[in-house]
């Protein structure tokens, strides 16, 4: 049984005060024995009585929190309205990497998001509960998380989107608390291989998962994205891949999000 703390105070950002509603709520994680904060964007016209809507889980990057998308990239509210998509933004504890840590039992975010949070959202909000109407996206650490979770939990998510995703962890042994989640690279080299999305292409064989990922040509995660794209190509695994001018910047993400919702709209309509 999930213990619920739902804050019904609606936080409406000025730019979209007459459209999407932004609600914060907490879900108790049995896996981690703690409350985890989340934000949900309910598009214009949403109600508990009207038609159910598809859901997008949006993951933030390292050092950010569940408020990132609606506050730093507020256009996501407008896009949620335009396409009629509920957006759920879980908190990733700054640098959880959205995994079930093999060395720290207090970080079990794969279980939290793909099991506990999804079940809670579907039981609380007016969502379309079938897999075909559920997708996950993210940027940077969240881009890693979106692909990592969708590949490993293909029965839960039908589509994954990444922008500026950290697909190869190996070049960054001292960055963003990765070593705190999977162990030091010198001590646990296999973890750094196995947890890197760039090495997970073979896990997609025989699976139906819609994939879209983009990367700026000046991004420090460029090589990992390019390599993953080439692996998918060589295995003839369908995917959409886009390179654009730019780096690991807010300006880049404010542009790339437009492509994400076009992709999502086509995906949800096709299913």
C-alpha positions in Angstrom: 0.0 0.0 0.0 1.4 3.4 -1.0 1.3 6.1 1.6 0.1 9.3 -0.1 0.9 13.0 0.5 -0.8 14.9 -2.3 -0.5 18.7 -2.3 -3.5 20.1 -4.1 -2.2 23.6 -4.3 -1.8 24.3 -8.0 1.4 26.0 -9.0 0.6 27.9 -12.2 3.5 29.6 -13.9 2.6 33.0 -15.3 3.4 32.2 -18.9 0.7 29.6 -19.0 -1.6 30.6 -16.1 -4.7 29.8 -18.1 -3.7 26.4 -19.4 -1.8 23.5 -17.9 -2.0 22.9 -14.2 1.2 22.0 -12.3 0.6 19.9 -9.2 3.2 18.7 -6.7 2.7 15.4 -4.8 4.8 12.8 -2.9 4.7 9.1 -3.2 6.0 6.8 -0.5 8.6 4.3 -1.9 8.5 0.9 -0.3 11.8 0.1 -2.0 13.6 3.1 -0.5 11.4 3.6 2.7 11.0 7.3 2.0 8.7 9.9 0.4 9.7 11.0 -3.0 8.5 14.3 -4.4 7.1 14.6 -7.9 5.5 17.2 -10.2 2.7 16.5 -12.6 1.5 18.7 -15.5 -2.2 18.3 -16.3 -3.0 19.7 -19.7 -5.9 22.0 -20.4 -9.2 20.2 -20.4 -8.0 17.4 -18.1 -10.5 16.1 -15.6 -11.2 13.0 -13.6 -14.4 12.5 -15.6 -13.4 13.3 -19.2 -11.4 11.0 -21.5 -8.2 9.5 -20.2 -4.9 10.8 -21.6 -1.5 9.3 -22.5 1.4 9.9 -20.1 5.0 11.0 -20.5 7.5 10.6 -17.7 10.1 13.4 -17.9 13.4 13.0 -16.1 15.6 15.9 -15.1 19.4 16.1 -15.3 22.1 15.8 -12.6 21.9 18.3 -9.8 18.3 19.3 -10.7 15.0 18.1 -9.2 11.3 17.4 -10.1 10.6 21.1 -10.7 13.1 21.4 -13.5 10.9 20.9 -16.6 7.9 23.1 -15.7 10.1 25.9 -14.3 13.3 25.9 -16.4 11.7 24.7 -19.6 8.1 26.0 -19.2 7.3 25.4 -22.8 6.6 21.8 -21.8 3.3 23.1 -20.3 2.3 24.6 -23.7 3.2 21.4 -25.5 1.3 19.2 -23.0 -1.7 21.4 -23.7 -1.2 21.3 -27.5 -0.9 17.5 -27.7 -3.1 16.5 -24.7 -0.4 14.6 -22.8 0.0 14.3 -19.0 3.6 14.9 -18.0 5.0 13.4 -14.8 8.3 14.7 -13.5 9.8 12.5 -10.7 12.5 13.7 -8.5 15.8 11.9 -9.1 17.6 12.9 -5.9 20.1 15.1 -7.8 22.3 12.3 -8.9 20.4 9.0 -8.6 21.0 8.1 -12.2 17.5 6.5 -12.0 19.0 3.1 -11.3 18.7 0.5 -8.6 22.1 1.0 -7.2 24.1 -2.2 -6.8 26.1 -0.7 -3.9 23.6 1.6 -2.1 20.2 0.1 -1.2 18.9 3.6 -0.4 19.0 4.4 -4.1 16.4 2.2 -5.9 15.1 4.6 -8.5 14.5 2.1 -11.2 12.0 0.3 -9.0 10.5 3.5 -7.8 9.8 5.0 -11.3 9.0 2.0 -13.3 6.9 0.2 -10.7 5.8 2.3 -7.7 5.3 5.7 -9.4 3.7 4.3 -12.6 1.2 2.3 -10.5 0.4 5.3 -8.3 -0.1 7.7 -11.2 -2.4 5.2 -13.1 -4.4 4.6 -9.9 -4.7 8.3 -9.1 -5.0 10.3 -12.3 -7.2 9.8 -15.4 -4.5 8.1 -17.5 -4.5 5.6 -20.4 -3.0 2.7 -18.5 -1.8 0.5 -21.4 1.9 0.4 -22.3 1.2 1.9 -25.7 0.1 5.2 -24.1 3.1 5.5 -21.8 6.5 7.0 -22.7 9.6 8.3 -20.9 12.0 11.1 -21.8 14.9 13.0 -20.2 17.9 15.2 -20.7 21.5 14.5 -19.8 21.4 12.1 -16.7 17.7 11.9 -17.5 18.3 11.0 -21.1 20.4 8.1 -19.8 17.6 7.2 -17.4 14.9 7.3 -20.0 16.7 4.8 -22.3 18.0 2.7 -19.4 14.6 2.3 -17.8 12.7 1.8 -21.1 15.1 -0.8 -22.4 15.0 -2.8 -19.1 11.3 -2.3 -18.6 9.9 -2.6 -22.0 6.7 -4.0 -20.6 6.1 -0.6 -19.0 7.2 1.9 -21.6 6.5 1.9 -25.3 8.7 4.8 -26.2 11.9 6.5 -25.0 13.3 9.9 -25.8 16.6 11.4 -24.9 18.2 14.8 -25.5 21.9 15.3 -24.7 21.8 11.9 -23.0 24.8 10.5 -21.0 24.9 7.2 -22.9 28.5 6.3 -22.1 29.5 6.6 -18.5 33.0 5.4 -18.9 34.7 8.6 -19.9 33.5 10.3 -16.7 34.8 8.3 -13.7 34.8 11.2 -11.3 31.7 13.2 -12.4 28.2 13.6 -11.2 28.4 11.0 -8.4 28.3 8.1 -10.8 30.9 6.2 -8.7 28.6 6.6 -5.7 25.9 4.7 -7.5 27.7 1.9 -9.3 31.1 1.9 -7.5 34.5 3.3 -8.5 35.5 2.4 -12.0 38.8 0.9 -10.9 37.0 -1.4 -8.5 33.9 -2.2 -10.4 34.9 -1.9 -14.1 32.1 -4.3 -15.2 29.5 -2.0 -13.8 30.7 0.9 -15.9 30.4 -1.3 -19.0 27.0 -2.8 -18.1 25.3 0.4 -17.0 26.3 2.4 -20.0 23.4 2.7 -22.5 25.9 2.6 -25.3 26.5 -1.1 -24.6 22.8 -2.0 -24.3 21.8 -2.1 -28.0 21.7 -5.9 -28.0 19.1 -5.9 -25.3 16.7 -4.3 -27.9 16.7 -7.3 -30.2 13.2 -8.7 -30.5 11.7 -5.8 -28.6 9.2 -3.2 -29.8 10.3 0.2 -28.4 10.1 3.5 -30.2 13.3 5.4 -29.8 14.2 9.0 -30.5 17.4 10.6 -29.4 19.2 13.8 -30.3 22.5 15.4 -29.5 24.3 18.7 -30.1 27.5 18.3 -32.2 29.4 20.3 -29.5 28.0 18.3 -26.6 30.5 16.4 -24.4 28.2 13.3 -24.7 28.3 13.4 -28.5 30.6 10.4 -29.0 28.4 8.1 -26.9 25.2 9.1 -28.8 26.9 8.6 -32.1 28.3 5.2 -31.2 24.9 4.1 -29.9 23.2 5.2 -33.1 25.8 3.3 -35.2 25.3 0.1 -33.0 21.5 0.3 -33.6 22.1 0.8 -37.3 24.4 -2.2 -37.5 21.8 -4.4 -35.7 19.0 -3.0 -37.9 17.1 -1.8 -34.8 14.6 1.0 -35.8 15.2 4.3 -34.2 15.2 8.1 -34.9 18.4 9.9 -34.4 19.1 13.6 -34.8 22.3 15.7 -34.6 21.9 19.5 -34.3 24.1 22.5 -33.8 24.7 23.3 -30.1 26.2 22.0 -26.9 25.0 20.8 -23.5 22.9 24.0 -22.9 19.5 25.2 -21.9 19.2 26.9 -25.3 19.6 23.6 -27.0 17.0 21.8 -24.8 14.5 24.6 -25.3 14.7 23.8 -29.0 14.9 20.0 -28.9 11.8 19.6 -26.9 9.7 20.6 -29.9 10.9 17.6 -31.8 10.1 15.3 -28.9 6.5 16.1 -28.7 6.0 15.8 -32.5 7.6 12.3 -32.2 5.3 11.5 -29.2 2.2 12.7 -30.9 2.9 10.4 -33.9 3.8 7.5 -31.6 0.6 7.8 -29.5 -1.7 8.3 -32.5 -0.2 5.2 -34.2 -1.0 3.1 -31.2 
